[in-house]
Amino acid sequence: MNRRLILNLLRKEGAMSRADIATVTGLSPAAVTFVVSDLLDEQFLLEGNTTKGGNGRRPIPLTINYAGHLAIGIKMNVDHLECILTDLSIKPISSVVVEFANTSPEAVLDAAVIAVGRLQKVAEAHHRFIGIGFTMAGTIDVKSGICVRSHRFNWKNVSFAKMLEEKVKVPVWLEDDTIAFAMAHHLFGVGRQHKTFGALAIGEGIGCAIVIEGGVHHGINGEAGKIGHIIHDLNGELCECGRHGCLQTYFSAPSLVERWRKQRQLTNVDRFAMKEAALAGDDIAIQILQEAGHQIGKHLASFIIVTDPEVIIVGGESVTFGDFLFAPLRASLEIYCLSKPPIVIPDERDDFWSSGAAVLATQQLFNFELLFSEDQAQS
């Protein structure tokens, strides 16, 4: 517990001396010295250079050795894997994209092994490689590394973490991609300054992970925050989950583009073309995006009333649409939220999703004693 306390303090506050760590944490100087010595030996911490001050030599600052340890993040998409090599702060070092022929676990496993092999070659010049995070859209049993169910990829009870780990001989952690996105922001992104926040994804589907008092809330079935499967129209279109009228069948990024394509009778268009059309004054594109913003905001407001987050961080392909989508979403929140709605912050970084996968490995460093104690209690 003391290791995690000190590491998270340095992650949030930056360089600090042993004396300052003792003061802030309330640990005894002896306890701090003991833990810091271990972390220095394991190369998780670095000592800075001391300087002379007015009252003599100043204390030696300590920092986290982010560059000395590497992780791999893999995000599964519809037809390819986005793979990234990062340091402990999930700063990108190298990346690759590997396609797969179909979404069967075996085909995806083969693609993941190829990706890991390529990135491990880059990592060979560095000291330590701590593991791999793999994310996908689905309901995940995190402790067992099992995809319980993924409607999008037609997986059911797939022990993918174990399958990949056996192939690459490196620890693997599995998680839902929106939850991993939230975890990345909690540790190193916008969410690091907030105890409670929501991470909204509007991409191939729609979901909203919630961080409450510094911890990600999964729910009893691992389905917390899957607002894309809120029923928007009971007699509506068939969703990938097998039900009719789910929110994401109408307002996911591909659904928005497809609606615009059909109404304009176009071919070979994407979200970027739709954004350009909206900028040029295309009334159909603008109307579709405004409706999406309003309806997503309406359902998001219910989620906000229940969870009461400080901010909502938005990621996914629909961030491309900017205020064509977010202005009506914010206006909708003003109407439907019980009190003043939280700030909505779009995240336009493309690599934060795959980096979010890498955080599954790096967060073991910051939370590993808690996880270890849980495992011990169950054994």
C-alpha positions as CSV (number, residue, x, y, z in Angstrom):
1,M,0.0,0.0,0.0
2,N,2.8,2.4,0.8
3,R,4.4,1.8,-2.6
4,R,1.2,2.6,-4.4
5,L,0.7,5.7,-2.2
6,I,4.1,7.1,-3.0
7,L,4.0,6.2,-6.7
8,N,0.6,7.9,-7.2
9,L,1.7,10.9,-5.3
10,L,4.7,11.4,-7.6
11,R,2.5,10.7,-10.6
12,K,0.1,13.4,-9.7
13,E,2.5,16.0,-8.2
14,G,5.8,15.4,-10.0
15,A,9.3,15.4,-8.4
16,M,9.4,15.5,-4.6
17,S,11.9,14.8,-1.9
18,R,11.7,12.1,0.7
19,A,11.0,14.6,3.4
20,D,8.1,16.1,1.3
21,I,6.7,12.7,0.6
22,A,6.7,11.9,4.3
23,T,4.9,15.2,5.1
24,V,2.2,14.8,2.5
25,T,1.5,11.1,3.0
26,G,1.9,11.1,6.8
27,L,4.3,8.1,6.6
28,S,7.3,8.1,8.9
29,P,10.7,9.1,7.3
30,A,11.9,5.6,8.0
31,A,9.0,4.0,6.1
32,V,9.5,6.4,3.1
33,T,13.2,5.6,3.0
34,F,12.5,1.9,3.0
35,V,9.9,2.0,0.2
36,V,11.9,4.5,-1.9
37,S,15.0,2.3,-1.6
38,D,13.1,-0.7,-3.1
39,L,11.6,1.4,-5.9
40,L,15.0,2.8,-6.8
41,D,16.5,-0.7,-6.8
42,E,13.7,-1.9,-9.1
43,Q,14.3,1.2,-11.4
44,F,10.8,2.5,-10.9
45,L,12.1,5.8,-9.4
46,L,15.0,8.1,-10.3
47,E,17.0,10.4,-8.1
48,G,17.6,13.9,-9.4
49,N,20.5,16.2,-8.8
50,T,20.7,18.1,-5.6
51,T,21.5,21.8,-5.6
52,K,22.8,24.2,-3.0
53,G,20.4,26.7,-1.5
54,G,20.6,29.5,1.0
55,N,20.6,27.1,3.9
56,G,22.9,24.5,2.4
57,R,22.3,21.5,0.2
58,R,18.7,21.0,-0.9
59,P,16.9,17.6,-0.6
60,I,17.3,15.1,-3.5
61,P,14.2,15.1,-5.7
62,L,12.6,11.8,-6.7
63,T,10.7,11.1,-9.9
64,I,9.1,8.2,-11.6
65,N,11.3,6.4,-14.2
66,Y,8.6,6.5,-16.9
67,A,11.1,5.8,-19.8
68,G,12.6,2.8,-18.1
69,H,9.6,0.6,-18.4
70,L,7.5,-0.1,-21.5
71,A,4.0,-1.5,-22.2
72,I,2.0,-2.5,-25.3
73,G,-1.6,-1.4,-25.9
74,I,-3.8,-3.1,-28.5
75,K,-7.3,-1.8,-29.4
76,M,-9.5,-4.1,-31.5
77,N,-11.5,-2.5,-34.2
78,V,-13.9,-4.0,-36.8
79,D,-11.2,-5.2,-39.2
80,H,-7.8,-4.3,-37.6
81,L,-5.8,-3.9,-34.5
82,E,-4.4,-0.5,-33.4
83,C,-1.2,-1.3,-31.5
84,I,1.1,1.0,-29.6
85,L,4.3,0.8,-27.6
86,T,4.4,3.3,-24.7
87,D,6.4,4.2,-21.6
88,L,4.8,4.1,-18.2
89,S,3.1,7.5,-18.8
90,I,1.5,5.9,-21.9
91,K,3.6,8.3,-24.1
92,P,3.8,6.7,-27.6
93,I,7.1,5.3,-28.7
94,S,6.1,3.2,-31.8
95,S,2.9,2.0,-33.3
96,V,1.6,-0.5,-35.9
97,V,-1.7,-1.4,-37.5
98,V,-2.4,-5.1,-38.2
99,E,-5.4,-6.2,-40.2
100,F,-7.3,-9.5,-39.7
101,A,-9.4,-11.5,-42.1
102,N,-12.3,-12.0,-39.7
103,T,-13.2,-11.4,-36.1
104,S,-12.9,-15.0,-34.9
105,P,-10.7,-15.2,-31.7
106,E,-8.1,-17.3,-33.7
107,A,-7.8,-14.7,-36.5
108,V,-7.5,-11.8,-34.0
109,L,-5.0,-13.8,-31.9
110,D,-2.7,-14.3,-34.9
111,A,-2.9,-10.6,-35.7
112,A,-2.1,-9.7,-32.1
113,V,0.9,-12.0,-32.0
114,I,2.3,-10.3,-35.2
115,A,1.8,-6.9,-33.6
116,V,3.4,-7.8,-30.4
117,G,6.4,-9.3,-32.2
118,R,6.9,-6.1,-34.2
119,L,6.7,-3.8,-31.2
120,Q,8.9,-6.1,-29.0
121,K,11.7,-5.6,-31.5
122,V,11.5,-1.8,-30.7
123,A,11.4,-2.5,-27.0
124,E,14.6,-4.7,-27.0
125,A,16.8,-1.6,-26.7
126,H,15.0,-0.6,-23.4
127,H,15.3,-2.1,-20.0
128,R,12.0,-3.6,-18.8
129,F,8.8,-4.7,-20.6
130,I,5.9,-4.9,-18.1
131,G,3.0,-6.3,-20.2
132,I,0.2,-5.9,-22.7
133,G,-3.3,-4.4,-22.5
134,F,-5.9,-5.5,-25.0
135,T,-9.2,-3.7,-25.4
136,M,-12.4,-4.3,-27.3
137,A,-16.1,-3.5,-27.2
138,G,-17.7,-6.0,-24.9
139,T,-18.5,-7.2,-21.4
140,I,-15.3,-8.3,-19.8
141,D,-14.5,-10.4,-16.8
142,V,-11.4,-8.4,-15.9
143,K,-10.0,-10.7,-13.2
144,S,-10.2,-13.8,-15.4
145,G,-9.2,-12.0,-18.7
146,I,-12.4,-13.3,-20.4
147,C,-14.6,-11.6,-22.9
148,V,-17.9,-12.7,-21.5
149,R,-19.8,-11.3,-24.5
150,S,-19.1,-9.0,-27.5
151,H,-22.1,-8.5,-29.8
152,R,-20.0,-6.6,-32.2
153,F,-17.4,-9.3,-32.7
154,N,-19.6,-12.3,-31.9
155,W,-17.4,-13.5,-29.0
156,K,-18.8,-15.4,-26.0
157,N,-16.7,-16.6,-23.0
158,V,-13.4,-16.2,-24.8
159,S,-10.3,-16.4,-22.5
160,F,-8.4,-14.1,-24.8
161,A,-5.9,-12.8,-22.2
162,K,-4.8,-16.3,-21.5
163,M,-4.7,-17.2,-25.2
164,L,-2.4,-14.3,-26.0
165,E,-0.3,-14.6,-22.9
166,E,0.5,-18.3,-23.8
167,K,1.6,-17.2,-27.3
168,V,3.8,-14.2,-26.4
169,K,4.9,-15.2,-22.8
170,V,4.1,-11.8,-21.4
171,P,1.4,-10.8,-18.9
172,V,-1.8,-9.7,-20.7
173,W,-4.8,-7.7,-19.3
174,L,-8.2,-7.5,-21.0
175,E,-10.8,-4.7,-20.7
176,D,-13.6,-2.9,-22.5
177,D,-12.2,-0.2,-24.7
178,T,-14.3,2.7,-23.2
179,I,-13.4,1.7,-19.7
180,A,-9.7,1.6,-20.7
181,F,-10.1,5.1,-22.3
182,A,-11.5,6.3,-18.9
183,M,-8.6,4.7,-17.0
184,A,-6.1,6.4,-19.3
185,H,-7.6,9.8,-18.6
186,H,-7.8,9.0,-14.9
187,L,-4.1,8.3,-14.7
188,F,-2.6,10.6,-17.3
189,G,-5.2,12.6,-19.0
190,V,-7.9,15.2,-18.3
191,G,-9.4,13.1,-15.5
192,R,-6.3,13.1,-13.3
193,Q,-7.5,16.2,-11.6
194,H,-11.1,14.9,-11.0
195,K,-12.3,12.3,-8.6
196,T,-15.5,11.6,-10.5
197,F,-15.9,11.9,-14.3
198,G,-17.5,10.3,-17.2
199,A,-15.8,9.1,-20.4
200,L,-18.2,9.1,-23.3
201,A,-17.4,7.2,-26.5
202,I,-19.3,7.9,-29.7
203,G,-17.7,5.7,-32.3
204,E,-18.7,2.3,-33.7
205,G,-21.0,2.2,-30.7
206,I,-21.9,4.5,-27.8
207,G,-20.8,4.0,-24.2
208,C,-20.0,6.0,-21.1
209,A,-17.5,4.7,-18.5
210,I,-17.6,6.3,-15.1
211,V,-14.8,6.9,-12.6
212,I,-16.1,7.3,-9.1
213,E,-13.8,8.5,-6.3
214,G,-10.8,7.4,-8.3
215,G,-12.0,4.0,-9.3
216,V,-13.7,2.7,-12.5
217,H,-17.2,1.4,-11.9
218,H,-17.9,-1.8,-13.8
219,G,-21.2,-2.8,-12.3
220,I,-22.3,-6.3,-11.2
221,N,-22.4,-7.7,-14.7
222,G,-19.6,-5.5,-16.2
223,E,-22.2,-3.5,-18.2
224,A,-22.2,-0.1,-16.3
225,G,-22.4,2.8,-18.7
226,K,-23.4,1.0,-21.9
227,I,-25.8,3.8,-22.8
228,G,-25.7,2.9,-26.5
229,H,-28.0,0.1,-25.6
230,I,-30.6,2.3,-24.0
231,I,-33.8,1.9,-26.0
232,H,-34.4,5.0,-28.2
233,D,-37.3,3.5,-30.2
234,L,-38.9,0.3,-29.0
235,N,-40.0,-0.6,-32.5
236,G,-36.8,0.7,-34.2
237,E,-33.9,-0.8,-36.1
238,L,-32.2,-4.0,-35.2
239,C,-29.1,-3.5,-33.0
240,E,-26.0,-5.7,-32.9
241,C,-27.2,-6.8,-29.4
242,G,-30.2,-8.4,-31.0
243,R,-32.7,-5.9,-29.6
244,H,-34.5,-3.2,-31.5
245,G,-34.1,0.6,-31.3
246,C,-30.9,1.0,-29.3
247,L,-29.5,4.5,-29.2
248,Q,-26.3,3.5,-31.1
249,T,-28.2,2.1,-34.1
250,Y,-29.3,5.7,-34.8
251,F,-26.4,7.8,-33.6
252,S,-23.1,5.9,-33.7
253,A,-20.6,7.5,-36.1
254,P,-21.2,4.9,-38.9
255,S,-25.0,5.3,-38.5
256,L,-24.7,9.1,-38.9
257,V,-22.6,8.8,-42.0
258,E,-24.8,6.1,-43.5
259,R,-27.9,8.2,-43.0
260,W,-26.3,11.2,-44.7
261,R,-25.0,9.0,-47.5
262,K,-28.5,7.6,-48.2
263,Q,-30.3,10.9,-48.1
264,R,-27.7,12.6,-50.4
265,Q,-27.4,9.4,-52.6
266,L,-23.7,9.4,-52.3
267,T,-21.0,6.6,-52.5
268,N,-17.7,6.1,-50.8
269,V,-18.0,8.8,-48.1
270,D,-16.7,8.9,-44.5
271,R,-17.1,11.1,-41.5
272,F,-14.5,13.5,-42.7
273,A,-16.6,14.1,-45.9
274,M,-19.7,14.6,-43.8
275,K,-17.9,17.2,-41.6
276,E,-16.7,19.0,-44.8
277,A,-20.2,19.0,-46.1
278,A,-21.5,20.5,-42.8
279,L,-18.9,23.2,-42.9
280,A,-20.0,24.0,-46.5
281,G,-23.6,24.4,-45.3
282,D,-25.1,21.0,-46.2
283,D,-28.4,21.2,-44.4
284,I,-29.0,17.5,-44.3
285,A,-25.6,16.8,-42.7
286,I,-26.2,19.6,-40.2
287,Q,-29.7,18.4,-39.3
288,I,-28.5,14.8,-38.8
289,L,-25.7,15.9,-36.5
290,Q,-27.9,18.3,-34.5
291,E,-30.5,15.5,-34.0
292,A,-27.7,13.2,-32.8
293,G,-26.3,15.7,-30.4
294,H,-29.7,16.4,-28.9
295,Q,-30.8,12.8,-28.5
296,I,-27.4,11.6,-27.1
297,G,-27.5,14.6,-24.7
298,K,-31.0,13.7,-23.6
299,H,-30.0,10.1,-22.6
300,L,-26.6,11.2,-21.3
301,A,-28.5,13.6,-18.9
302,S,-30.1,10.6,-17.2
303,F,-26.7,9.1,-16.7
304,I,-25.4,12.4,-15.3
305,I,-28.2,12.7,-12.8
306,V,-27.4,9.2,-11.5
307,T,-23.6,9.5,-11.4
308,D,-23.1,13.3,-10.9
309,P,-19.7,13.6,-12.6
310,E,-17.5,16.7,-12.5
311,V,-16.7,16.5,-16.3
312,I,-17.6,14.4,-19.3
313,I,-14.6,13.6,-21.6
314,V,-15.7,12.5,-25.1
315,G,-13.7,10.3,-27.5
316,G,-14.4,8.3,-30.5
317,E,-14.7,8.9,-34.2
318,S,-17.6,11.4,-33.8
319,V,-15.3,13.9,-32.2
320,T,-14.5,14.8,-35.8
321,F,-17.9,16.5,-36.1
322,G,-17.0,19.1,-33.5
323,D,-19.6,21.6,-32.5
324,F,-22.0,20.4,-35.1
325,L,-22.6,17.6,-32.7
326,F,-21.4,19.0,-29.4
327,A,-23.3,22.3,-29.4
328,P,-26.7,20.6,-29.5
329,L,-25.5,17.9,-27.0
330,R,-24.5,20.6,-24.5
331,A,-27.8,22.4,-25.1
332,S,-29.7,19.2,-24.5
333,L,-27.9,18.7,-21.2
334,E,-28.9,22.2,-20.1
335,I,-32.5,21.1,-20.7
336,Y,-32.5,17.6,-19.2
337,C,-30.0,17.7,-16.4
338,L,-31.3,18.3,-12.9
339,S,-28.7,21.0,-12.1
340,K,-25.9,22.7,-14.0
341,P,-24.5,20.1,-16.3
342,P,-20.8,19.1,-16.2
343,I,-18.4,20.5,-18.7
344,V,-18.1,18.4,-21.9
345,I,-14.5,18.1,-23.1
346,P,-13.8,16.5,-26.5
347,D,-10.6,14.5,-26.8
348,E,-9.2,14.8,-30.3
349,R,-6.2,12.6,-29.9
350,D,-6.3,9.6,-32.1
351,D,-3.8,7.5,-30.2
352,F,-5.4,7.8,-26.7
353,W,-7.5,4.8,-27.3
354,S,-4.6,2.4,-28.0
355,S,-2.7,4.2,-25.3
356,G,-5.7,3.5,-23.1
357,A,-5.1,-0.2,-23.8
358,A,-1.5,0.2,-22.7
359,V,-2.6,1.7,-19.4
360,L,-4.0,-1.7,-18.4
361,A,-0.4,-2.8,-18.0
362,T,1.0,0.4,-16.5
363,Q,-1.8,0.8,-14.0
364,Q,-0.7,-2.5,-12.4
365,L,2.3,-0.5,-11.1
366,F,0.1,2.1,-9.5
367,N,-2.6,-0.2,-8.2
368,F,-0.7,-3.6,-8.0
369,E,-0.7,-3.8,-4.2
370,L,-4.4,-3.3,-4.0
371,L,-4.9,-6.0,-6.7
372,F,-2.4,-8.3,-4.9
373,S,-4.2,-7.9,-1.6
374,E,-7.6,-8.7,-3.2
375,D,-6.1,-11.8,-4.8
376,Q,-4.6,-12.9,-1.5
377,A,-8.0,-12.4,0.3
378,Q,-9.6,-14.7,-2.3
379,S,-7.0,-17.4,-2.2
